[in-house]
Structures are given as structure tokens and as C-alpha cells.
Amino acid sequence: MYTDFFGQNLVTPEDQRTFARDGVVCLRGILNKDCIEQLAGAIDDIVSDLDNSITGYNVSALAQKTWSNNAENIELTGKSKDDLAAFAEFLKASKAHQLKDRLPPTKQKPGNFYIDTSTWKRSDSIREIVLDSVLPQIAAELLQSSRINYFDDQVFVKEPFAADRTAFHQDISYFNVTGHKGCVMWVCVDRATSRSGGLSYIRGSHLWDTVYKANAFIAQTPYPEVEGKVLPDIEGHLDEYDIIQIDTEPGDVVIHHFSVIHGAGGNLTDQPRRALSLHYAGDDIRFCEKPGVPPQPHHTHQLTDGSLLDCEDFPVVWPKPFPGCPLSLLYAQSIPHLPPITMP
């Protein structure tokens, strides 16, 4: 039994088999109500301060800048707005097809899709949960790994009636690492369904032994210069793939392999879909600089290809290096200053 003040749950042999076979498993009731409220407040704070983030941006505004007939009137805010504008021009020049759902009839204004990265370095609440909760131990059990490094996180918020889809993609394509023992924990603080933007997964795709190019999330267009094969047009041929979609309640945690292919629809409901994507790396993961991978300005390490991830950016979180001493308090005193961002 895995227990702490955030919640409890048992990782069973069946959970391990499901994760190994399908590349994704849902563990129910991992985080309790207090923990979810803590995360929800932190996510709201991140979004409210997005204009001051060097890594966050409004995905919906980027899409409008790319495909709107009135693109010149679309304002991109935040410290990376010039780079985002250049990226919109790249998408437009590539003749990318926008991935967007048709909204149901409503008088409510369409919502926005927001993304931010490395929020654990700014939020005490998020840092406490990702470093000191039961989650690192669960990652170790599912990955059958002797040790776990915390790799990073992202916030994904789809407001009510945010129609932007998230293109099918493979997370490891965005990470400067190689290896097999890596997982992402998707924690949604709201009820998530297929209509509100719950994630869908191609079952077993982590076993395809293929690395696909990282794409732009709002389109299938790959980033320039990235390695790998171009991902097939999954959105246009859904019936050809073994796709599963997992509905979740607050407190549930969906855990998927770094290499499993997944995506999400827009939020067609009048409720928000606020989620954290938490990345944990096992004992065979090594650093590997990859061309064209989106920049990570919050990383200040000097790792070289083949290195273990052990550094301030990727702390060891399991086994607990200082039993009884919260890592979150130690790292709160040593978060490095973040340099400016440059989009690819």
C-alpha cells in the first residue's frame, strides 16, 4: 500500500502488466480532495500569470494568429510573443491544417487553450506534490526501476468551449533523453471525458520501436529539423488504430509511457479542463541532445550525451535521498534564474 498525507493506492501486478502491455494505466483515487484543491489553485495561479511566463502561451491565440483572416489584429502576449509570432508564420507557410473541433450551439464565448512548462520551479504547491508525494514511488513500481528522477512538467488548461484539439504525438520526441523507462502522469483536477478534452491513447504504440517527429500540438506539422519519422494522419483514420479514451474524476492519475502516442479533443463543455503533466524518468534514461527539440529555457544543467540525469534540473526523487526531509523545501532555496526563451 502506498500512503502519505496526499492519498493512498495500491499498484498491483495487474497495473504493472497493463502499463507494460498498453503503455497506459489509470490509478483511481490516488490524490485526495485537499491535494486536488491545492493543485487546482496552483494551476489557476499559473494561468493568471501567464503573460509574465517565459515558457507559457495561449495556444488558441497562436492558432488564430496562424489561421485567422484578421491575424494582424491578434495580440500574442508574454515574453516570448515575438518568437510565437514567428512560429505562427512558420505554420502558415507550411500550409498546416488546423486541428479544431466544432463547438455545440452556445451563447458562451469560445474559451482558450493555455500551456506552460516547468511550473514546479515557480509553484510551491506543485513542487511539493511532484517531489514529495506518493507519485515518485508509483513511477518506480510501474517502470520497475531502481531509481526515479523528476524530469519536468507542463500545465494544460482548456477553458469551457475551447475548441482546439491536441494533435496525436509522442512525448519522448520533445525530450532530450533516450531510454525506455519513462512515464508521464496526467493529473486532471476537473472531471475529464471525451467531450471535455480527456486524453486518448493508441494502445501498445510504445512497443512500435519507432520515434516520431515532435509536432506543433495544434497541427500535425513537425517542428523543423527534428529527427524521426512523420507521424501518420491518425486524426483522419481513427478507425484504423486501437484507441482508448479514459474518463477520469479528480484524484485519478493516468500514467502513460514516454513513447505511447496520444492526443486530445477540444473542450466542448461548459466546465474547465485543467491538467498537469508530470514527467518521471527511470534508471535507463540518459541525456541526449536532439536537433530541433523545442527549447527548455528553464534547464541550466551542463549534461552531455549519455549522462545520468542527476542534477538540480532533474532531481532524484526515489528512493527518497533524505528520508524525512521534504525535497520541495530544499529545492525552493536553489531554483535557478530562467533565461529568455527562443521558439524553434
N, C-alpha and C positions, 0 to 999 in steps of 0.2 A: 504494500500500500504506500502510495506517495502522498505525503501530507506536509502541509505547513500552514501558515496563517492565511494564505490565499485560497486554499481549497484542497481537495483530495480526489484522487482517482487511481485506479489500478491499470497498469499497462500489462495486458495479458499476452500469453504466447499467440493467441489468435490475432490480437492487434499487430504484433510483430509480423506474423505471416501475411496479413492483409497489406501492411505497408510494403513489405518486400515484393509481393505479387502485383499489387495495383499501383504502387507509388503514392498512395494517399490513404489516410485513415482519419476518421473523426472520433475524437475522445470527448465524451459528453460530460458536462458539469465540472470541468477542470478548475475554473475560476469562479469564485463566489460573487455575490451581489456587490459587496464592498469593493472588490477588486475591479469589477466591470465599471462601477461608477467612477472609480479612480482613473481608469483608462479613458473613459468617455470624456471626463473633464479635461484630461491631458490632450486628447485629440482635438477637442473644441478650442483649446488654447493655441495649439499648433496652427490650426486653420485661421483663427482670428489674427494671428501674427504673420501670416504667410507673406505679406508684402515685404517684410523685413528678413525673410529667409533667403539664404544664398542657394538653397537647393530646392525650395518649394515653388510650385507654379500652378496656375489654373489651367487644367487640361482643356476645358471647354473653350476658354478664351484663345488658346493656341489653335484649336480646331477652327474656330471662327476666323482667326487671322489667316488660316490656310485656305479655307473654302468659301468664306463669305464674299458676296458681291460688294460688300461695303467694308472690306478688310482694312482700308486705311483709317476707318473710324474705330477699329477695335484696339483698345489700350491693353498692353501687356504690362503688368506691374511686377515689382520685385527687383532685386539687384541684378538678376540675370535677364532682364527684359530685352536687351539688345541681342543677346545670343538666342533667345527664344524667337525673336522676330526673324533672325537669320535661318533658324531651323524651320520656321513656317515656310520661308521661301524655298528651302530645300525640298520640303514635302510637296509644295505646289509644283516645282519644276520636275519632280519625279512622277507627276500625274498620279499621285497616290489616291486611292479610293477611301473616302471617309467611312469609318465603321460607326453607325449610329442607328439606334432603334427608333421605331415610330411610336410616339407617345400617345397614350389614350386621350380622348377628349377631356380637356380640363381648362378651367379658367386660371389655374395657377401658373405663374411664370416658370419656364424650364429652369432646373437647377444646374449647378456647376459640379464638375469633377475636379477634385484637388488631389495633388500628390506632394509629399515632402519626404525627405530622406535623412537618416541618421538622427532621428529625433531623441534617441537615448542620451545623446550628448547635451541636450538642452532641457530635457524634462526629467525632474527628479522622480515623478510618478512612474514614467515609462522605464527609466533606468533601474528602479527598484525591482520591478516585475521581471524584466528581461535578464537581470543578473542574479537576483536572489530568490526568485520564486521556485516552484517545483519544475518549471519548464526545462531548464538545462538537464535535469536528471531524466526527464521523459525523453528528451532528444537522445541522450546516451543509450537508453534502453531500446528505443526504436531503431536507432542506427547500429546498435550492438557495437558501440565504440567505447574505448577505454578512457577517452577524454573528449571534452567539448570546448570549442572556442565560440564566443559570441561574435558573429560576423557583421551584422548590421540590421537595419530595419527600414521600413517605409510605412508611411501613413497613406491610406487611400480612402477618400471620402467622396461619395456620390450623394449629393443633395436630392431631396424629393424631385422627381421628374427630370433627373439628369440623364439625357438620352445617350450619352457617349458610351460605346462599348469599349471593353479592354480586349485588344487583339490576342488570339491564342499565341502563346510564347513559352519559352523555356528559360527559367531563371538563371541557370548556370551560364548562359550566354552573356549575361550582364555582369558577371562576377569575374574578377581577376584571380581565379583559382582553377585547379584541376583536382580530380579525385571523385570518389563515389559516395562517401559518407557525409552527405549534407542534406539538411532539411529546412523547410520554411514552415513556420507555424502561423496560420491565418486566424486572427482573433477578431471577430466582429462583435462590437458592443451593442449592436441592434439585431433584431431578428433578420436573418438573411434567407431569401428564397430566389428562385429563378427570375421572378418578376422584380426583385429589388436589387439585383446585381450579385447574387451569390455565385461563387466560383464553380466552373465546370472543368472536368479533368478528362484527358484521354487515358483510360485505364491501361496500365502497363507500358506507357510510352517511355518511361525512364529506362526500360530494357532494350530499346531500339538501338542503342550503341551509336547514336548519331547526335552531333552537336549542330544546332541550327542557329542561323544568324539572329542576333537581337534586333527586334523591330521597334517601331515608334509608338507602340501601345494603342494609339488612336487610328492606326493604319497598319497594313501588313508590310509596308515598305521597310526594308532593313536599314539600319544605320550604315553610313558609308564606311568602307574599309574593314568591316567586321568579318571574322572568319566563320566558316561553317557553310552548311547548305541552306538554301532558301526554304523556309517552312512552307509546306503545301497550303493551298487555299482551303483551310479547314472550314472557315465560316460558310463557304459556298458549297460544301459537301459534307454536312454534318452527319448525314445518314451512313456515311462510309466509315465512321470511326466509332469505337466503343466509348462513348462519352457518358460520364456520370456527373450528376449535379447533387450537391449535398446541402440540404436545408439545415440551418443552424439557429440555435437560440443563444442569447447572451450567456457566456460561461463555457460554451463549447469551444474546442480548439480543433481546427482541421490542419493536419500535418501532411505536407507533401514533399516528395523528393526534389532536390535541386533540378533534376533533369526531366521531371514529368511535365508534359505540355498541358497548359491550362489557359483559360480566359474567362471573361465575364460579360454579361449583357449590361445594358443601361438600367437605371433605377426607374421603373415605371410606376412606382407607388408614391403615396404622399408622406412617407416616412424616410428618414435619412438612412444611409448605409455607410457607417463609419467603421473602418477596419485598420488593424495593424498587421503588417507582415514582418515576422521576426525570423532572422536567419541564424542557424546554428551549424557549425562545421565540426565534423568528426576527425578521428585520428589519421585518416589517409589524405586529408585535404592539404594541398600545398599551394603557395602563392605562385601565380603565373601571369605576367603582364601580357595582355591580349590587345592587339591593334583594334582601334575603333570602338572599344568598350566605352560606354558613357562615363564621363569623368566623375570622380569621387572626391570633391574638394575637401571633405571632412577627414580624409585619410592623410596622415602626416608621417607614416612609417617609412622606413628605408629598406623594406624587404626586397630580396632578389628572388629570381625564379628558382623554385624548388625548396624555398624556405618554409619551415613551420610558420603558422600564423601568429605565434606567441609575440604579442606586442601590445602597446597601450590601445591601439585601434581595435584589436581582436583579442580581448582578454580571455584567459582560461576561466571557465565558469563551472566545469565539472571534471574531476571531483573538486569540491569547494577548496580553493587554495588556502583559505584562512577560516577554518570551521568556527562558527560562532561570531564571525566578524562580517557584517554586510559589505559586499563588494561595492554596492552602489554608493556608500558613503566614502569609500576610498577613491573611487573614480570621479566623484563630484569635485574633488580637490585637484584633479590633474587633467581636466578636459582641455585639449589644445585649442588655440585660436584657429578659426576656419578661414582659409584663403579664398579669394574670389573664384567663382565658378566660370567655366567656359564650356558651352554646349558643343557637341560634335558637329 
